[in-house]
Amino acid sequence: MSNPVLHLSGIEKTYNEGTPGEIRVLRGANLQIARGEVFALVAPSGSGKSTLLHIAGLLDTADAGQVAINGQDMGALSDRRRTAARRNEVGFIYQFHHLLPEFTAMENIVLPQLANGVGDKAARDHAMDLMARVGVDTRATHRPAELSGGEQQRVAFCRALANRPALLLADEPTGNLDPDTADTVFNALMELVRDTGLSALIATHNLELAARMDRTLRLDAGVIV
């Protein structure tokens, strides 16, 4: 595979290393995702999938191994450049929306763009375009508490894509929703991902949702199979 958007090689991670209770979570995990590919990551709770996503998204560091995004070795970068790469190259979605409660839906999507140097009008126009794609543009002026759970999560999707990342990482993005809402929200996410040509790694317990992606990966004993 040439120029993968995400390349993980030999990722190792141990917690409480050197103590009697140490936990070796990742044991040489390897992964490559090409541009436009959408992979499901299936694993039981406590298997290390969140740790893997955090390392891939530069929110945590591995004990050993390499993380490369768009061919750039992230471990070779300074802290400042890693922060810039995390802001510009990666979008992250969690099980809970984590929207800022005092801001409207639009403002939650505009703020990361302003922090990245985008002008106010361009940021608002882009936010409205993203919200229209997932059907929440009519809720732009509402604060999170005024939105349903499915609407909150769709706004969170838009915020993750606000700075036009190359890679989307999602950790159980529909896990906090009822089955019908989860299905609707997942369809909106997949449409948004396909429309923007993103590469994505989406952790889920839902095998039906996993089957809709390009490929399903399993994390078994700290290794991706």
C-alpha positions in Angstrom: 0.0 0.0 0.0 1.5 3.3 -1.0 1.2 6.4 1.1 -1.4 5.2 3.6 -3.2 7.9 5.6 -2.6 5.9 8.8 0.3 3.5 9.3 0.8 1.8 12.7 3.8 -0.4 13.0 4.7 -2.5 16.0 2.7 -0.5 18.5 3.4 -1.6 22.1 1.7 -0.2 25.3 2.0 -1.4 28.9 0.4 0.2 31.9 2.2 0.1 35.3 5.3 -1.2 33.6 7.7 -3.0 35.9 5.2 -3.5 38.6 3.5 -6.8 39.7 0.2 -5.6 38.3 1.4 -4.4 34.9 -1.0 -4.8 32.0 0.4 -5.2 28.5 -2.4 -3.8 26.4 -0.8 -3.7 22.9 1.7 -6.2 21.7 3.0 -5.1 18.4 -0.2 -3.9 16.7 0.1 -3.2 13.0 -2.4 -1.4 10.7 -2.5 0.5 7.4 -5.5 2.5 6.2 -5.5 4.0 2.7 -7.2 7.2 1.6 -11.0 6.7 1.6 -11.0 3.4 3.4 -13.4 2.9 6.4 -12.4 0.2 8.9 -14.3 -1.2 11.8 -12.4 -2.2 14.9 -14.2 -4.8 16.9 -13.0 -5.9 20.4 -14.4 -6.5 23.8 -14.3 -3.8 26.5 -10.9 -3.6 28.2 -9.1 -5.1 25.2 -7.1 -1.9 24.4 -9.1 -0.5 21.4 -9.5 2.9 23.1 -5.8 2.9 23.8 -5.0 2.1 20.2 -7.3 4.9 18.9 -5.7 7.4 21.3 -2.2 6.4 20.1 -3.3 6.6 16.5 -4.9 10.0 17.2 -1.8 11.4 19.0 -3.7 11.7 22.3 -1.3 9.2 23.9 2.2 7.8 23.1 3.2 4.2 22.5 6.0 2.6 24.5 7.4 1.3 21.2 6.5 1.3 17.5 5.7 4.0 14.9 2.7 6.1 14.1 2.7 7.7 10.7 0.0 9.9 9.2 0.2 10.7 5.5 3.7 9.3 5.4 5.0 11.5 8.3 6.5 9.8 11.3 4.7 11.4 14.2 7.3 10.3 16.7 9.9 12.4 15.0 8.0 15.6 15.5 8.3 18.2 18.3 5.4 18.6 20.7 4.3 21.7 18.9 4.2 20.0 15.5 2.5 16.9 17.0 -0.2 19.2 18.4 -0.6 20.9 15.0 -0.9 17.5 13.3 -3.5 16.3 15.8 -5.5 19.5 15.2 -5.2 19.4 11.4 -4.9 15.8 10.4 -7.1 13.9 12.8 -10.8 14.2 13.8 -11.9 12.3 16.9 -15.5 11.2 17.9 -16.3 9.7 21.3 -19.2 7.7 22.6 -20.4 10.9 24.4 -20.6 14.1 22.4 -18.6 16.3 24.7 -20.0 19.5 23.1 -19.4 22.8 25.0 -22.8 23.4 26.7 -22.6 27.2 26.7 -22.3 27.4 22.9 -24.7 26.7 20.2 -24.4 23.8 17.8 -22.9 26.1 15.1 -20.5 27.7 17.6 -19.2 24.3 18.6 -18.3 23.6 15.0 -17.0 27.1 14.3 -14.6 27.3 17.4 -12.1 24.7 16.2 -11.9 26.4 12.9 -11.3 29.8 14.4 -8.5 28.3 16.6 -7.0 27.1 13.3 -6.9 30.5 11.7 -10.1 30.3 9.6 -12.1 33.5 9.2 -15.5 33.8 10.9 -17.7 33.8 7.8 -15.8 30.9 6.2 -16.0 28.9 9.4 -19.8 29.5 9.7 -20.4 28.6 6.1 -18.4 25.4 6.5 -20.3 24.6 9.7 -23.7 25.1 8.0 -22.6 22.8 5.1 -21.6 20.0 7.4 -24.7 20.3 9.5 -26.9 20.3 6.4 -25.2 17.0 5.3 -26.2 15.3 8.5 -29.6 17.0 8.8 -29.1 19.2 11.8 -28.8 22.6 10.0 -32.2 23.7 11.4 -30.8 23.2 14.9 -27.8 25.5 14.4 -28.7 28.1 17.0 -29.7 25.5 19.7 -27.4 24.7 22.6 -26.6 21.0 23.3 -29.1 20.7 26.1 -31.8 21.6 23.6 -30.9 18.8 21.2 -31.8 15.1 21.2 -29.0 12.5 21.8 -28.9 11.8 18.1 -28.7 15.4 17.2 -25.9 16.0 19.7 -23.8 13.2 18.2 -24.3 14.4 14.7 -23.1 17.9 15.7 -20.1 16.2 17.3 -19.5 14.5 13.9 -19.5 17.9 12.3 -17.1 19.3 14.9 -14.7 16.4 14.3 -14.6 17.2 10.6 -14.5 21.0 11.0 -10.8 21.3 10.2 -11.0 18.9 7.2 -8.9 16.1 8.7 -7.5 13.3 6.6 -8.3 10.7 9.3 -11.3 10.2 11.4 -11.1 8.1 14.6 -14.3 7.1 16.4 -14.7 5.3 19.7 -18.1 3.6 19.9 -19.8 6.7 18.3 -23.3 5.3 18.5 -22.8 3.3 21.8 -24.8 5.7 23.9 -27.9 5.7 21.6 -30.9 3.5 21.3 -30.8 1.0 18.4 -33.1 3.0 16.0 -31.3 6.3 16.7 -27.9 4.6 16.5 -28.8 3.3 13.0 -29.9 6.7 11.8 -26.9 8.5 13.3 -24.5 5.8 11.9 -26.0 6.3 8.4 -25.4 10.0 8.7 -21.8 9.4 9.8 -21.1 7.0 6.9 -22.6 9.4 4.3 -20.5 12.3 5.7 -17.3 10.1 5.6 -18.0 8.9 2.1 -18.8 12.4 0.8 -15.6 13.9 2.2 -13.3 11.0 1.1 -12.1 10.5 4.7 -10.2 7.5 5.9 -11.7 6.2 9.1 -11.2 3.7 11.9 -14.4 3.2 13.9 -14.5 1.1 17.1 -17.8 -0.6 17.6 -19.4 -3.5 19.5 -22.2 -3.6 16.8 -21.3 -6.3 14.3 -24.2 -5.2 12.0 -22.7 -1.7 11.8 -19.2 -3.1 11.3 -20.4 -5.1 8.3 -21.3 -1.9 6.6 -17.7 -0.7 6.5 -15.0 -1.7 4.1 -13.2 -4.1 6.4 -13.5 -5.4 10.0 -10.5 -5.7 12.2 -10.3 -7.5 15.5 -8.0 -6.7 18.4 -7.0 -10.0 20.0 -4.4 -10.2 22.8 -3.0 -6.8 21.8 -2.6 -7.6 18.1 -4.8 -6.6 15.2 -6.0 -9.6 13.2 
